[in-house]
Amino acid sequence: MPQENLHFDLCIIGASIAGNYLGHLLSKYNLKIAIIEEHKSVGKPLQCAGIISQKLDNLIDLPEFLVLNRVNTAKLISPSGEELEFSGEENPYIVDRIALDTYFYEKIRNSSKITYFLGEKFLSMKIKKHSKKKPIVIQTTKRKISAELIVGCDGPLSTVAEYFGVKNDLLYATQIRIQGNFNEDTAYMYFSPKWKELFGWIVPEGEKHYRIGLASANNIADNFRIFLKNIGVSKKERIDQQGGLIPYGMMNEIAFDRCLLLGDAAGQVKATTGGGIVMLLTASRFAAMCIKECFSKKIFSKKFIKRNYERPCRATIGIQLKLHYLISKTLERFTERDFKLAFRIIKREEINELVSIHGDMDFPKKIVFKLIRDTQVIMFILKFLRRNLVYSLKILLDLIRN
């Protein structure tokens, strides 16, 4: 049974990159912060392909030791085996995800203002509405903690989000690491109706090591076996294997009385790729500013947090996440013929050049609006909408409601 009842200003649930980076941003303020993590080691288990756009440079001071490799080419492979290749100004990083998670942990773990509780699972919370001091009571497997404010950074199956009635749609993901002979400067994406929600991937770590994975809503083991067979890789070649869950959809409601959601818990993940580092780092900055204002003005209401955190998020990454969702849901409906025709259109020199110059892994708004000026692209979209009218209307309603 829990023995202690500790008091903090802020409690962050989850010591992944989201929780640790937020803790880092808040460490300069005079706040007493608790960070609770169910695993005994920060950053484990690895659950990410670790390919991040070069925007990472604009968000954090990226140490060289975190970067394993960089890629300059993206190769998309259709269900029929047709290939589409892009080489542009974007040269994404392949990062050591465990080291990235621990990087900010190491920066703040000895801070007198921050206390980590590792190997300790968050179980529940209760908000005492009529209590004026530390009204949130948090129950872990080892103790009770009271706080003014709580931040849920506890992943796709967020218990904090569940408390407020928020639930993520999920994809199952699996990944192995192997030694192999694929191109070291190319990231590969394999599309198939069997794993229509995302794709299979090959990501080069460098020095002939590769991360090979797949995500889908159903039959992940069978689909992964088929994928490995298709690319000529045996599971016996694996150095190690990881699995995990990916939130799928758009950003959730993320502001509540005395609570914020951040990262996977908030659905701040791109539906097209399953990645979310740039999105959560951007959202973390809004979260840190909001939390500072909450304590400065002693206001912790949903209305205040929504105005200072959720609305800035929706106006920036929220719009982009909606576009990722729209693109992903469109690809879900693609037939083999759609892929062939889309690839043929994009292979045209003027379109390929447009994508290479303006393509953006994180913020697709600019390239989408440039593409829909092209006559062939417009005709393709109109024919797709006509064949999938009811489905398209449903997606449109989802976008409006969110």
Residue pairs with C-beta under 8 A, 6 or more apart in sequence:
2 139
2 140
2 141
2 142
2 143
2 144
3 142
3 143
4 142
4 143
4 144
5 143
5 144
5 145
5 146
6 34
6 115
6 143
6 144
6 145
6 146
7 32
7 134
7 145
7 146
7 147
8 32
8 33
8 34
8 115
8 134
8 145
8 146
8 147
9 31
9 32
9 33
9 147
9 148
9 149
9 295
10 26
10 31
10 32
10 33
10 34
10 147
10 148
10 149
10 150
10 151
10 291
11 33
11 34
11 35
11 36
11 136
11 138
11 145
11 147
11 149
11 150
11 151
12 19
12 22
12 23
12 33
12 34
12 35
12 36
12 150
12 151
12 153
13 19
13 36
13 122
13 138
13 150
13 151
13 152
13 153
13 154
13 158
13 159
13 160
14 35
14 36
14 37
14 152
14 153
14 154
14 155
14 263
14 265
15 35
15 36
15 37
15 39
15 42
15 101
15 105
15 116
15 118
15 153
16 42
16 43
16 101
16 153
16 155
16 263
16 264
17 100
17 101
17 104
17 263
17 277
17 280
17 281
18 153
18 262
18 263
18 264
18 265
18 280
18 284
19 35
19 37
19 151
19 153
19 262
19 263
20 35
20 42
20 101
20 102
20 103
20 104
20 105
20 108
21 60
21 104
21 280
21 281
21 284
22 151
22 153
22 262
22 284
22 287
22 288
23 33
23 35
23 104
23 108
23 114
24 104
24 107
24 108
25 284
25 285
25 287
25 288
26 33
26 288
26 291
26 292
27 33
27 107
27 108
27 111
27 113
27 114
29 292
29 295
30 113
31 113
31 291
31 295
32 113
32 115
33 113
33 114
33 115
34 114
34 115
34 117
34 145
34 147
35 114
35 115
35 116
35 117
36 117
36 120
36 121
36 122
36 138
36 140
36 145
37 116
37 117
37 118
37 119
37 120
38 119
38 120
38 121
38 122
39 45
39 118
39 119
40 118
40 119
41 118
42 101
42 102
42 105
42 118
43 97
43 98
43 99
43 100
43 101
43 102
43 105
44 98
45 242
45 244
46 97
46 98
46 242
47 97
47 173
47 242
47 243
47 244
47 245
48 97
48 244
48 275
49 175
49 201
49 203
49 211
49 213
49 274
49 275
50 68
50 94
50 95
50 96
50 97
50 100
50 203
50 205
50 211
51 71
51 92
51 93
51 94
51 95
51 187
51 203
51 275
52 92
52 93
52 95
52 275
52 277
52 278
53 90
53 92
53 93
53 278
53 360
53 361
53 362
54 90
54 91
54 92
54 93
55 278
55 362
56 62
56 93
56 95
56 277
56 278
56 281
59 278
59 281
59 282
60 281
62 93
63 103
65 96
65 99
66 95
66 96
66 99
66 100
66 103
67 93
67 94
67 95
67 96
68 94
68 95
68 96
68 205
68 206
69 93
69 94
69 184
69 185
69 204
69 205
69 206
70 91
70 92
70 93
70 94
70 185
71 91
71 92
71 94
71 185
71 186
71 187
71 203
71 204
72 87
72 91
72 185
72 186
73 85
73 86
73 87
73 183
73 185
73 186
73 187
74 85
74 86
74 87
74 186
74 187
74 189
75 83
75 84
75 85
75 86
75 186
75 187
75 188
75 189
76 83
76 84
76 85
76 86
76 189
76 191
76 343
77 83
77 84
77 188
77 189
77 190
77 191
78 84
78 191
78 336
78 339
78 340
78 343
79 191
79 192
79 193
79 336
79 339
80 336
80 339
80 340
82 339
82 340
82 343
84 343
84 346
84 347
86 352
86 355
86 356
86 359
87 356
88 355
88 356
88 357
88 359
89 356
89 357
90 359
90 360
90 361
92 187
92 361
94 203
94 204
94 205
94 206
100 277
105 116
108 114
109 116
117 140
117 142
117 143
120 140
120 141
120 142
120 143
121 140
121 141
122 138
122 139
122 140
122 154
122 159
122 160
123 139
123 140
123 141
123 159
124 138
124 139
124 159
124 163
125 136
125 137
125 138
125 139
125 150
125 160
125 163
126 136
126 137
126 139
127 135
127 136
127 137
127 257
127 258
128 135
128 136
128 137
129 135
134 146
134 147
134 148
135 146
135 148
135 258
136 146
136 147
136 148
136 149
136 150
136 258
137 144
137 145
137 146
138 144
138 145
138 146
138 147
138 150
148 258
148 294
148 295
148 300
149 258
149 259
149 260
149 291
149 294
149 295
149 300
150 160
150 258
150 259
150 260
151 160
151 259
151 260
151 261
151 262
151 287
151 291
152 158
152 159
152 160
152 161
152 259
152 260
152 261
152 262
152 265
152 266
153 262
153 263
153 265
154 160
154 161
154 265
155 245
155 263
155 264
155 265
156 168
156 170
156 244
156 245
156 246
156 247
156 264
156 265
157 168
157 170
157 245
158 166
158 168
158 261
158 264
158 265
160 259
160 261
160 265
161 167
161 168
161 252
161 261
161 265
161 266
164 253
164 256
164 259
164 261
166 252
166 253
166 261
168 247
168 248
168 249
168 252
168 264
168 265
168 267
169 247
169 248
169 249
170 217
170 245
170 246
170 247
170 248
171 197
171 198
171 215
171 216
171 217
171 245
171 246
171 248
171 274
172 215
172 216
172 217
172 218
172 220
172 243
172 245
172 246
173 213
173 214
173 215
173 220
173 243
173 244
173 245
173 246
173 274
174 213
174 214
174 215
174 220
174 221
174 224
174 241
174 242
174 243
175 211
175 212
175 213
175 214
175 241
175 242
175 243
176 211
176 212
176 213
176 235
176 237
176 238
176 239
176 240
176 241
176 242
177 205
177 209
177 210
177 211
177 212
177 238
177 239
177 240
177 241
178 209
178 210
178 212
178 233
178 237
178 238
178 239
179 208
179 209
179 210
179 237
179 239
180 208
180 209
180 210
180 233
180 237
181 208
182 188
182 202
182 204
182 210
183 204
184 204
184 206
184 208
185 204
186 204
187 201
187 202
187 203
187 204
188 201
188 202
188 203
189 199
189 200
189 201
190 199
190 200
190 201
190 202
190 227
190 230
190 231
191 199
191 331
191 334
191 339
192 199
192 200
192 223
192 226
192 227
193 336
194 216
194 219
194 223
194 226
195 214
195 215
195 216
195 223
195 227
196 216
196 331
196 332
196 334
197 215
197 216
197 217
197 248
197 328
197 332
198 214
198 215
198 216
198 246
198 273
198 274
198 328
199 214
199 215
200 212
200 213
200 214
200 224
200 227
200 231
201 211
201 212
201 213
201 214
202 210
202 211
202 212
202 231
203 210
203 211
203 212
203 213
204 210
205 211
209 239
212 228
212 231
212 233
213 224
213 242
214 220
214 223
214 224
214 227
215 246
215 274
216 223
217 248
225 235
228 234
228 235
246 264
246 269
246 274
247 264
247 267
247 269
247 276
248 269
248 271
248 274
249 267
249 271
249 325
250 267
250 271
250 318
250 321
250 322
250 325
250 398
250 399
250 402
251 266
251 267
251 268
251 313
251 314
251 317
251 318
251 321
251 402
252 261
252 266
252 267
253 261
253 310
254 260
254 261
254 262
254 266
254 309
254 310
254 313
255 261
255 302
255 305
255 306
255 309
255 310
256 302
256 305
257 300
257 301
257 302
257 305
258 300
259 305
260 287
260 290
260 291
260 305
260 309
262 268
262 280
262 283
262 284
262 287
263 276
263 280
263 283
264 276
264 280
266 280
266 283
267 321
268 276
268 279
268 280
268 283
268 313
268 317
268 321
269 275
269 276
269 279
269 321
270 276
270 279
270 321
270 324
270 361
270 362
271 321
271 324
271 325
271 327
271 328
271 329
272 324
272 327
272 328
272 331
272 364
273 324
273 361
275 361
278 361
278 362
279 317
279 320
279 321
279 362
282 313
282 316
282 317
283 313
283 317
286 308
286 309
286 312
286 313
286 316
287 309
289 308
290 305
290 308
290 309
293 299
293 304
293 308
294 300
294 304
294 305
294 308
297 304
319 365
320 362
320 363
320 364
320 365
322 399
322 402
323 364
323 365
323 368
324 364
325 395
325 398
325 399
326 395
326 399
327 364
327 368
329 395
329 398
330 384
330 395
333 384
333 388
333 391
334 342
338 384
341 380
342 380
345 351
345 374
345 376
345 377
345 380
346 352
346 355
348 376
350 374
351 371
351 374
351 377
354 367
354 370
354 371
355 367
355 371
358 366
358 367
358 370
359 367
360 366
360 367
371 377
372 378
372 381
384 392
385 392
